[in-house]
Amino acid sequence: MRPLSPLVIFLGIAGLVPFLCLAMAALFWGSLGPISHIGVAMLAYGGCILSFLGAVHWGLALEQPAIMPAQGLGPINRRRLFFGVLPALWSWVAIYAGVVWAPRGGILMEMIGFILVLLAERAAYRKGALPAGYFPFRALLTAVVVLCLAACLSAPLQPYTI
């Protein structure tokens, strides 16, 4: 396994800061009573990051020199492009559900989305379709994200009102 660059590791961990801060706020302030908008803040950031995970796969497909060949895309790049859109669509539905229905529903959908993306990436990693150091690091980041989302689920969240 080729090691990831220190910058990749730093930025990956830095991306966890909003998740960790929001989870701690939900747990600690939540012990005092319901908190306004923490759930929606977690939904919004979770949706951004889940969408970003799909974009990673677009980047992998577009990196190939033959992305626009006359004979068509290869099967791996077709799957990458298709898979690259799904997390963004899932995020959109989760955020909408969390804002219109209840933050807990949207947060639960995002948890499921992160786990599904991780499972799909594990399958791609086993087939050699992902860079060697990517998946183990992503698995660690996803575990922290899912735990933070679960912590937010356990806090008393108020519905979002416009």
Backbone as ProteinMPNN parsed JSONL, in Angstrom:
{"seq_chain_A": "MRPLSPLVIFLGIAGLVPFLCLAMAALFWGSLGPISHIGVAMLAYGGCILSFLGAVHWGLALEQPAIMPAQGLGPINRRRLFFGVLPALWSWVAIYAGVVWAPRGGILMEMIGFILVLLAERAAYRKGALPAGYFPFRALLTAVVVLCLAACLSAPLQPYTI", "coords_chain_A": {"N_chain_A": [[0.839, -1.18, 0.0], [0.624, 2.125, -0.944], [1.68, 4.98, 0.811], [-0.395, 7.729, 1.875], [-0.161, 11.227, 1.09], [1.082, 13.639, 3.465], [-0.417, 16.014, 3.353], [-2.902, 15.194, 2.309], [-3.778, 13.562, 4.405], [-3.865, 15.455, 6.487], [-5.839, 17.265, 5.496], [-8.03, 15.539, 5.264], [-8.481, 14.86, 7.956], [-8.945, 17.424, 8.938], [-11.368, 17.927, 7.726], [-13.062, 16.576, 9.389], [-13.468, 18.189, 11.58], [-15.792, 20.034, 11.7], [-17.825, 18.043, 11.951], [-17.108, 16.81, 14.395], [-17.225, 18.999, 16.186], [-19.945, 19.786, 15.984], [-21.178, 17.418, 16.838], [-20.238, 17.253, 19.487], [-21.343, 19.613, 20.483], [-24.062, 19.013, 20.203], [-24.292, 16.857, 21.97], [-23.342, 17.859, 24.489], [-24.506, 20.475, 24.923], [-27.01, 19.649, 24.379], [-27.661, 18.164, 26.595], [-28.687, 20.009, 28.263], [-31.095, 20.65, 27.23], [-33.406, 20.833, 24.387], [-31.809, 21.762, 21.313], [-31.648, 24.393, 19.019], [-31.386, 24.087, 15.571], [-28.92, 22.659, 15.418], [-29.065, 20.072, 14.423], [-29.8, 20.61, 11.776], [-27.575, 22.006, 10.931], [-25.688, 19.946, 11.067], [-26.796, 18.239, 9.165], [-26.516, 19.816, 6.838], [-23.694, 20.085, 6.555], [-22.958, 17.389, 6.471], [-24.278, 16.641, 4.119], [-22.847, 18.123, 2.218], [-20.304, 16.901, 2.394], [-20.906, 14.223, 1.792], [-21.724, 14.524, -0.854], [-19.307, 15.37, -1.92], [-17.839, 13.008, -1.739], [-18.885, 11.524, -3.827], [-17.992, 13.089, -5.905], [-15.31, 12.54, -5.917], [-15.14, 10.184, -7.349], [-15.893, 10.997, -9.895], [-13.665, 12.54, -10.434], [-11.686, 10.535, -10.541], [-12.543, 9.174, -12.826], [-12.404, 11.198, -14.782], [-9.749, 11.68, -14.846], [-8.617, 9.876, -16.511], [-7.131, 9.536, -19.707], [-8.702, 8.791, -21.83], [-11.372, 9.678, -21.593], [-13.324, 10.757, -23.202], [-13.735, 9.069, -25.523], [-14.334, 8.124, -28.967], [-15.444, 5.596, -29.308], [-16.806, 5.157, -26.979], [-17.198, 5.037, -23.359], [-15.258, 3.105, -21.046], [-16.241, 0.243, -19.001], [-15.535, 0.581, -16.25], [-15.161, 3.372, -15.965], [-17.706, 4.268, -16.687], [-19.208, 3.254, -14.549], [-17.968, 4.675, -12.49], [-18.663, 7.353, -13.12], [-21.469, 7.221, -12.983], [-21.809, 6.364, -10.301], [-20.671, 8.549, -9.096], [-22.623, 10.53, -9.079], [-24.717, 9.641, -7.495], [-24.305, 9.903, -4.549], [-24.67, 12.701, -4.217], [-27.328, 13.086, -5.004], [-28.61, 11.49, -3.08], [-27.864, 12.91, -0.782], [-29.189, 15.326, -1.175], [-31.89, 14.542, -0.981], [-31.849, 13.648, 1.672], [-31.225, 16.015, 3.086], [-33.433, 17.584, 2.388], [-35.505, 16.011, 3.507], [-34.749, 16.189, 6.189], [-35.061, 18.906, 6.731], [-37.722, 19.525, 5.996], [-39.266, 17.472, 7.115], [-38.122, 16.047, 9.593], [-35.182, 16.635, 11.496], [-33.876, 14.323, 12.51], [-34.637, 12.229, 10.77], [-33.392, 12.988, 8.35], [-30.698, 12.975, 9.159], [-30.346, 10.287, 9.796], [-30.71, 9.207, 7.23], [-28.426, 10.269, 5.996], [-26.428, 8.93, 7.44], [-26.875, 6.318, 6.554], [-26.299, 6.757, 3.854], [-23.508, 7.405, 3.932], [-22.501, 4.95, 4.817], [-23.328, 3.241, 2.738], [-21.863, 4.323, 0.583], [-19.295, 3.762, 1.5], [-19.346, 0.944, 1.469], [-19.655, 0.471, -1.281], [-17.275, 1.595, -2.19], [-15.479, -0.1, -0.94], [-15.892, -2.456, -2.349], [-15.008, -1.601, -4.88], [-12.347, -1.03, -4.254], [-11.355, -3.566, -3.632], [-11.375, -4.657, -6.143], [-9.36, -3.308, -7.32], [-9.869, -0.782, -8.317], [-9.536, 1.615, -7.046], [-7.185, 3.994, -5.708], [-4.357, 2.743, -3.894], [-3.849, 3.6, -1.125], [-6.154, 4.919, -0.455], [-8.721, 3.761, 0.39], [-8.44, 2.55, 3.097], [-7.964, 4.849, 4.669], [-10.245, 6.365, 4.097], [-12.176, 4.681, 5.197], [-11.649, 4.923, 7.921], [-12.175, 7.699, 8.279], [-14.901, 7.711, 7.587], [-15.982, 6.12, 9.616], [-15.663, 7.793, 11.853], [-17.293, 9.942, 11.043], [-19.843, 8.716, 10.871], [-20.204, 8.002, 13.555], [-20.297, 10.565, 14.697], [-22.605, 11.583, 13.473], [-24.427, 9.78, 14.601], [-24.182, 10.505, 17.284], [-25.331, 12.992, 17.182], [-27.912, 12.24, 16.572], [-28.699, 11.198, 19.0], [-29.12, 13.373, 20.591], [-31.367, 15.9, 21.913], [-33.111, 17.17, 19.426], [-34.508, 19.991, 17.752], [-37.247, 20.487, 15.501], [-36.731, 22.011, 12.305], [-37.655, 25.28, 11.577], [-38.935, 27.562, 9.266]], "CA_chain_A": [[0.0, 0.0, 0.0], [1.365, 3.381, -1.032], [1.181, 5.905, 1.83], [-0.984, 8.994, 1.423], [0.672, 12.382, 1.424], [0.677, 14.299, 4.713], [-1.46, 17.003, 3.082], [-4.172, 14.467, 2.192], [-4.155, 13.15, 5.754], [-4.237, 16.667, 7.223], [-7.122, 17.783, 5.013], [-9.067, 14.582, 5.629], [-8.768, 15.037, 9.383], [-9.543, 18.759, 9.096], [-12.76, 17.823, 7.317], [-13.829, 16.027, 10.501], [-13.646, 19.188, 12.645], [-17.202, 20.419, 11.873], [-18.589, 16.912, 12.472], [-16.79, 16.64, 15.809], [-17.745, 20.155, 16.937], [-21.402, 19.707, 16.027], [-21.549, 16.277, 17.682], [-20.004, 17.638, 20.883], [-22.357, 20.611, 20.84], [-25.348, 18.319, 20.35], [-24.269, 16.032, 23.181], [-23.155, 18.6, 25.727], [-25.578, 21.456, 25.058], [-28.258, 18.894, 24.351], [-27.988, 17.694, 27.942], [-29.415, 21.096, 28.914], [-32.41, 20.742, 26.594], [-33.352, 20.837, 22.917], [-30.98, 22.794, 20.697], [-32.133, 24.778, 17.693], [-30.61, 24.091, 14.33], [-27.701, 21.839, 15.384], [-29.343, 18.973, 13.498], [-29.777, 21.117, 10.398], [-26.166, 22.304, 10.624], [-25.047, 18.651, 10.805], [-27.329, 17.795, 7.866], [-25.936, 20.608, 5.75], [-22.294, 19.724, 6.354], [-22.939, 15.991, 6.038], [-24.673, 16.609, 2.709], [-21.706, 18.613, 1.42], [-19.236, 15.903, 2.376], [-21.382, 13.052, 1.051], [-21.65, 14.894, -2.268], [-17.884, 15.386, -2.261], [-17.379, 11.63, -1.924], [-19.238, 11.161, -5.194], [-17.136, 13.845, -6.82], [-14.019, 11.836, -5.982], [-15.221, 9.187, -8.414], [-15.836, 11.743, -11.16], [-12.256, 12.88, -10.628], [-10.968, 9.344, -10.98], [-12.922, 8.88, -14.213], [-11.935, 12.263, -15.67], [-8.287, 11.619, -14.873], [-8.241, 8.988, -17.605], [-6.996, 10.29, -20.965], [-9.691, 8.37, -22.819], [-12.698, 9.901, -21.028], [-14.259, 11.101, -24.266], [-13.386, 8.358, -26.753], [-15.415, 7.962, -29.95], [-16.065, 4.285, -29.15], [-17.55, 5.116, -25.717], [-16.455, 4.873, -22.111], [-15.088, 1.746, -20.542], [-17.197, -0.068, -17.935], [-15.15, 1.151, -14.953], [-15.444, 4.806, -15.959], [-19.168, 4.432, -16.669], [-19.63, 3.04, -13.154], [-17.484, 5.797, -11.68], [-19.475, 8.541, -13.398], [-22.796, 6.962, -12.433], [-21.688, 6.37, -8.846], [-20.313, 9.899, -8.661], [-23.819, 11.369, -8.959], [-25.647, 9.096, -6.5], [-24.234, 10.507, -3.211], [-25.24, 14.05, -4.226], [-28.789, 12.938, -5.022], [-28.99, 10.975, -1.765], [-27.698, 14.028, 0.155], [-30.267, 16.29, -1.411], [-33.115, 13.986, -0.39], [-31.662, 13.632, 3.125], [-31.339, 17.386, 3.595], [-34.834, 17.972, 2.233], [-36.273, 15.286, 4.528], [-34.393, 16.728, 7.497], [-35.585, 20.269, 6.899], [-39.178, 19.556, 5.866], [-39.893, 16.469, 7.969], [-37.491, 16.071, 10.92], [-33.732, 16.48, 11.378], [-33.446, 12.938, 12.766], [-34.818, 11.439, 9.551], [-32.334, 13.35, 7.411], [-29.409, 12.522, 9.688], [-30.32, 8.833, 9.613], [-30.474, 8.966, 5.801], [-27.006, 10.54, 5.705], [-25.644, 7.817, 7.988], [-27.023, 5.219, 5.6], [-25.564, 7.149, 2.648], [-22.062, 7.239, 4.151], [-22.207, 3.515, 4.897], [-23.465, 2.674, 1.388], [-20.701, 4.75, -0.211], [-18.144, 3.001, 1.98], [-19.465, -0.43, 0.965], [-19.376, 0.503, -2.722], [-15.84, 1.846, -2.36], [-14.758, -1.317, -0.542], [-15.96, -3.375, -3.492], [-14.12, -1.057, -5.92], [-10.974, -1.179, -3.755], [-10.985, -4.983, -3.769], [-11.168, -4.925, -7.573], [-8.235, -2.508, -7.78], [-10.352, 0.403, -9.021], [-9.239, 2.799, -6.238], [-5.773, 4.068, -5.314], [-4.035, 1.819, -2.796], [-3.975, 4.154, 0.225], [-7.401, 5.679, -0.307], [-9.826, 3.134, 1.114], [-8.275, 2.442, 4.557], [-8.127, 6.174, 5.268], [-11.669, 6.706, 3.962], [-12.93, 3.873, 6.158], [-11.459, 5.568, 9.22], [-12.925, 8.955, 8.275], [-16.329, 7.403, 7.579], [-16.353, 5.64, 10.956], [-15.8, 8.973, 12.713], [-18.463, 10.69, 10.581], [-21.065, 7.999, 11.258], [-20.329, 8.152, 15.01], [-20.724, 11.941, 14.967], [-24.018, 11.671, 13.098], [-25.172, 9.024, 15.612], [-24.204, 11.333, 18.494], [-26.321, 14.043, 16.942], [-29.22, 11.579, 16.67], [-29.033, 10.945, 20.4], [-29.378, 14.647, 21.27], [-32.723, 16.401, 21.683], [-33.102, 18.129, 18.315], [-35.784, 20.633, 17.452], [-37.514, 20.592, 14.053], [-36.337, 23.269, 11.669], [-38.785, 26.101, 11.132], [-38.5, 28.669, 8.392]], "C_chain_A": [[0.881, 1.24, 0.0], [0.814, 4.362, 0.002], [0.596, 7.171, 1.192], [-0.059, 10.14, 1.818], [0.185, 13.002, 2.733], [-0.425, 15.336, 4.496], [-2.836, 16.336, 2.979], [-4.665, 14.067, 3.581], [-4.613, 14.363, 6.572], [-5.614, 17.18, 6.796], [-8.278, 16.838, 5.333], [-9.475, 14.729, 7.084], [-9.4, 16.402, 9.637], [-11.019, 18.748, 8.698], [-13.651, 17.23, 8.4], [-14.17, 17.07, 11.567], [-15.102, 19.639, 12.778], [-18.075, 19.272, 12.406], [-18.369, 16.767, 13.979], [-17.349, 17.776, 16.664], [-19.262, 20.098, 17.065], [-21.873, 18.545, 16.897], [-21.36, 16.614, 19.157], [-21.033, 18.656, 21.343], [-23.707, 19.938, 21.069], [-25.384, 17.518, 21.645], [-24.224, 16.869, 24.46], [-24.225, 19.673, 25.926], [-26.925, 20.763, 25.075], [-28.639, 18.353, 25.713], [-28.739, 18.76, 28.725], [-30.825, 21.264, 28.353], [-32.269, 20.774, 25.095], [-32.546, 22.014, 22.366], [-31.529, 23.106, 19.313], [-31.042, 24.636, 16.662], [-29.298, 23.314, 14.331], [-27.896, 20.697, 14.393], [-29.285, 19.416, 12.054], [-28.352, 21.48, 9.987], [-25.417, 21.008, 10.301], [-25.505, 18.103, 9.454], [-26.644, 18.509, 6.716], [-24.489, 20.199, 5.493], [-22.169, 18.277, 5.881], [-23.3, 15.857, 4.569], [-23.557, 17.077, 1.795], [-20.638, 17.53, 1.281], [-19.661, 14.654, 1.615], [-21.353, 13.323, -0.455], [-20.204, 14.887, -2.756], [-17.361, 13.976, -2.519], [-17.741, 11.109, -3.31], [-18.331, 11.844, -6.195], [-15.748, 13.216, -6.956], [-14.028, 10.857, -7.16], [-15.294, 9.817, -9.796], [-14.389, 12.093, -11.456], [-11.439, 11.702, -11.106], [-11.281, 9.006, -12.435], [-12.35, 9.926, -15.17], [-10.414, 12.31, -15.78], [-7.794, 10.775, -16.051], [-8.158, 9.775, -18.913], [-8.085, 9.946, -21.977], [-11.12, 8.587, -22.315], [-13.731, 10.222, -22.1], [-13.936, 10.368, -25.57], [-14.6, 8.215, -27.676], [-16.145, 6.639, -29.753], [-16.836, 4.157, -27.834], [-16.64, 4.88, -24.525], [-16.296, 3.402, -21.766], [-16.029, 1.504, -19.371], [-16.827, 0.533, -16.576], [-15.471, 2.631, -14.906], [-16.944, 5.094, -16.002], [-19.69, 4.271, -15.244], [-19.185, 4.2, -12.272], [-18.344, 7.043, -11.878], [-20.88, 8.393, -12.815], [-22.77, 7.056, -10.908], [-21.371, 7.765, -8.314], [-21.51, 10.808, -8.444], [-24.711, 10.92, -7.799], [-25.519, 9.709, -5.102], [-24.827, 11.922, -3.156], [-26.766, 13.993, -4.224], [-29.301, 12.455, -3.67], [-28.921, 12.101, -0.727], [-28.836, 15.026, 0.036], [-31.569, 15.801, -0.775], [-33.007, 13.994, 1.137], [-31.823, 15.026, 3.716], [-32.794, 17.86, 3.507], [-35.697, 17.306, 3.31], [-36.001, 15.856, 5.916], [-34.961, 18.102, 7.758], [-37.11, 20.268, 6.9], [-39.857, 18.625, 6.866], [-39.327, 16.559, 9.39], [-35.988, 15.881, 10.741], [-33.259, 15.043, 11.588], [-33.572, 12.064, 11.521], [-33.73, 11.71, 8.538], [-30.971, 12.864, 7.863], [-29.277, 11.01, 9.523], [-30.079, 8.482, 8.141], [-29.018, 9.219, 5.433], [-26.118, 9.437, 6.255], [-25.682, 6.631, 7.03], [-26.241, 5.514, 4.323], [-24.066, 6.967, 2.799], [-21.675, 5.763, 4.185], [-22.308, 2.865, 3.512], [-22.296, 3.065, 0.491], [-19.468, 3.956, 0.207], [-18.181, 1.561, 1.46], [-19.161, -0.499, -0.533], [-17.888, 0.728, -2.975], [-15.011, 0.637, -1.935], [-14.746, -2.329, -1.692], [-15.023, -2.908, -4.61], [-12.652, -1.229, -5.524], [-10.488, -2.613, -3.933], [-10.735, -5.372, -5.215], [-10.01, -4.124, -8.148], [-8.638, -1.234, -8.492], [-10.14, 1.696, -8.228], [-7.754, 2.815, -5.898], [-5.53, 3.295, -4.013], [-4.262, 2.406, -1.407], [-5.306, 4.801, 0.525], [-8.402, 5.004, 0.63], [-9.593, 3.009, 2.625], [-8.475, 3.788, 5.27], [-9.582, 6.602, 5.225], [-12.512, 5.937, 4.956], [-12.835, 4.481, 7.558], [-12.267, 6.862, 9.309], [-14.428, 8.692, 8.339], [-16.794, 6.907, 8.944], [-16.563, 6.818, 11.905], [-17.055, 9.769, 12.332], [-19.753, 10.016, 11.042], [-21.273, 8.087, 12.778], [-20.792, 9.554, 15.388], [-22.199, 12.14, 14.612], [-24.881, 10.934, 14.123], [-25.259, 9.815, 16.918], [-25.25, 12.431, 18.359], [-27.734, 13.466, 17.029], [-29.651, 11.402, 18.121], [-29.369, 12.218, 21.17], [-30.823, 15.082, 21.019], [-32.715, 17.507, 20.625], [-34.481, 18.724, 18.112], [-35.996, 20.627, 15.948], [-37.124, 21.965, 13.54], [-37.598, 24.022, 11.255], [-38.26, 27.282, 10.329], [-39.206, 29.933, 8.805]], "O_chain_A": [[1.771, 1.385, 0.838], [-0.399, 4.561, 0.067], [1.028, 7.614, 0.128], [0.723, 10.029, 2.761], [-0.995, 12.899, 3.068], [-1.279, 15.517, 5.364], [-3.82, 16.857, 3.503], [-5.847, 14.22, 3.889], [-5.628, 14.302, 7.266], [-6.454, 17.492, 7.64], [-9.382, 17.288, 5.638], [-10.662, 14.725, 7.41], [-10.299, 16.52, 10.47], [-11.825, 19.481, 9.273], [-14.873, 17.366, 8.335], [-15.072, 16.85, 12.375], [-15.62, 19.629, 13.895], [-18.967, 19.505, 13.221], [-19.323, 16.62, 14.742], [-17.885, 17.535, 17.746], [-19.802, 20.336, 18.145], [-22.862, 18.675, 17.618], [-22.217, 16.3, 19.984], [-21.538, 18.573, 22.463], [-24.412, 20.261, 22.025], [-26.4, 17.506, 22.34], [-24.978, 16.617, 25.4], [-24.797, 19.764, 27.012], [-27.869, 21.234, 25.71], [-29.817, 18.104, 25.97], [-29.362, 18.455, 29.742], [-31.653, 21.952, 28.95], [-31.156, 20.746, 24.57], [-32.603, 23.122, 22.899], [-31.835, 22.204, 18.534], [-29.899, 25.034, 16.888], [-28.61, 23.31, 13.31], [-26.995, 20.388, 13.613], [-28.78, 18.69, 11.197], [-27.966, 21.287, 8.834], [-24.607, 20.972, 9.375], [-24.702, 17.567, 8.691], [-26.239, 17.882, 5.736], [-24.098, 19.988, 4.345], [-21.368, 17.975, 4.995], [-22.703, 15.055, 3.851], [-23.338, 16.506, 0.727], [-20.133, 17.277, 0.187], [-18.864, 14.084, 0.871], [-20.995, 12.444, -1.238], [-19.918, 14.45, -3.871], [-16.537, 13.769, -3.41], [-16.986, 10.338, -3.9], [-17.947, 11.257, -7.207], [-15.097, 13.349, -7.992], [-13.035, 10.727, -7.875], [-14.811, 9.237, -10.768], [-13.932, 11.961, -12.592], [-10.588, 11.849, -11.983], [-10.396, 8.601, -13.188], [-11.866, 9.582, -16.248], [-9.868, 12.913, -16.703], [-6.671, 10.956, -16.523], [-9.03, 10.598, -19.193], [-8.357, 10.732, -22.884], [-11.994, 7.763, -22.584], [-14.918, 9.969, -21.897], [-13.871, 11.001, -26.624], [-15.743, 8.189, -27.218], [-17.348, 6.561, -30.004], [-17.466, 3.125, -27.603], [-15.46, 4.564, -24.677], [-17.112, 2.566, -22.155], [-16.562, 2.457, -18.802], [-17.71, 0.951, -15.828], [-16.005, 3.11, -13.905], [-17.399, 6.071, -15.407], [-20.517, 5.06, -14.788], [-19.935, 4.654, -11.408], [-18.708, 7.71, -10.91], [-21.415, 9.331, -12.223], [-23.597, 7.737, -10.302], [-21.765, 8.112, -7.2], [-21.413, 11.773, -7.686], [-25.39, 11.746, -7.189], [-26.547, 10.017, -4.499], [-25.423, 12.298, -2.147], [-27.419, 14.765, -3.521], [-30.31, 12.953, -3.171], [-29.815, 12.231, 0.11], [-29.37, 15.504, 1.037], [-32.265, 16.567, -0.109], [-33.979, 14.314, 1.821], [-32.487, 15.195, 4.739], [-33.315, 18.465, 4.445], [-36.521, 17.964, 3.945], [-36.918, 15.99, 6.726], [-35.308, 18.426, 8.894], [-37.725, 20.944, 7.725], [-40.912, 18.959, 7.405], [-39.983, 17.088, 10.287], [-35.559, 15.063, 9.927], [-32.335, 14.594, 10.91], [-32.695, 11.242, 11.253], [-33.196, 10.782, 7.93], [-30.175, 12.394, 7.05], [-28.214, 10.514, 9.151], [-29.324, 7.557, 7.843], [-28.437, 8.471, 4.646], [-25.149, 9.045, 5.604], [-24.654, 6.021, 6.734], [-25.594, 4.625, 3.771], [-23.413, 6.435, 1.902], [-20.639, 5.375, 3.644], [-21.472, 2.035, 3.153], [-21.794, 2.241, -0.273], [-18.686, 3.526, -0.641], [-17.151, 1.023, 1.055], [-18.488, -1.421, -0.993], [-17.31, 0.116, -3.873], [-13.954, 0.378, -2.51], [-13.731, -2.968, -1.968], [-14.325, -3.721, -5.216], [-11.812, -1.538, -6.369], [-9.348, -2.845, -4.335], [-9.978, -6.302, -5.492], [-9.705, -4.244, -9.334], [-7.824, -0.652, -9.21], [-10.527, 2.768, -8.693], [-7.129, 1.758, -5.808], [-6.404, 3.218, -3.149], [-4.846, 1.721, -0.567], [-5.557, 5.194, 1.664], [-8.877, 5.633, 1.575], [-10.499, 3.346, 3.387], [-9.081, 3.848, 6.34], [-10.102, 7.141, 6.202], [-13.469, 6.482, 5.506], [-13.826, 4.543, 8.286], [-12.963, 7.096, 10.297], [-15.147, 9.377, 9.066], [-17.895, 7.245, 9.38], [-17.526, 6.838, 12.671], [-17.794, 10.218, 13.208], [-20.655, 10.683, 11.548], [-22.407, 8.232, 13.234], [-21.597, 9.712, 16.306], [-22.945, 12.781, 15.352], [-25.957, 11.415, 14.478], [-26.294, 9.798, 17.585], [-25.962, 12.75, 19.311], [-28.65, 14.135, 17.508], [-30.842, 11.452, 18.428], [-29.858, 12.141, 22.297], [-31.431, 14.68, 20.027], [-32.349, 18.647, 20.913], [-35.495, 18.046, 18.278], [-35.034, 20.747, 15.19], [-37.185, 22.956, 14.267], [-38.5, 23.445, 10.648], [-37.263, 27.908, 10.689], [-38.989, 30.985, 8.205]]}, "name": "protein", "num_of_chains": 1, "seq": "MRPLSPLVIFLGIAGLVPFLCLAMAALFWGSLGPISHIGVAMLAYGGCILSFLGAVHWGLALEQPAIMPAQGLGPINRRRLFFGVLPALWSWVAIYAGVVWAPRGGILMEMIGFILVLLAERAAYRKGALPAGYFPFRALLTAVVVLCLAACLSAPLQPYTI"}
